[in-house]
Each structure stands twice: as structure tokens, then as C-alpha cells.
Amino acid sequence: MECVMCKSKTFYTASEVGSRGHFDLLPGTGFFSHAHFTQRICTECGFVHWFVDGDNLEKLSQSDYYRRETLE
């Protein structure tokens, strides 16, 4: 993996980062459950890469908040 901003391959990684508190970082994936993420922060430029866990990734196709797009 490389950073999409600066192409560095060195990151700080945090697994099981949850959306807790007053902010719903992944709306539409369940009212009583919180989404979990993996964060990778580039050590060179600080850009944060967020990765949704597999269970919540599947729920996005059913959510009214998101639409699937193919970007060129």
C-alpha cells in the first residue's frame, strides 16, 4: 500500500477504531451498532486513510446514505 497523496509506504496503523460518542461516522449501518474502522496515517504527509470493516462494508449496499459509483 502507498499513500494516495505522497506515495510514501510508511504508516501508523490503528485497528478497531470505533465511531463512538455523538458522531455517526458511517450512517445507515445500524442504529444501535457503531462502525469499526482501521486507520492508516501516513508518516510523511499525515494523510489519514480510513478502511471500513467487512461487516459494515456489506451494509453500505443497503443504506440510503450511500450510492455506488465508479470514478475514473
Secondary structure, 3 states (H helix, E strand, C coil): CCCCCCCCCCEEEEEEEECCCCCCCCCCCCCCCCCEEEEEEECCCCCEEEEECHHHHHHHHHCCCCCCCCCC
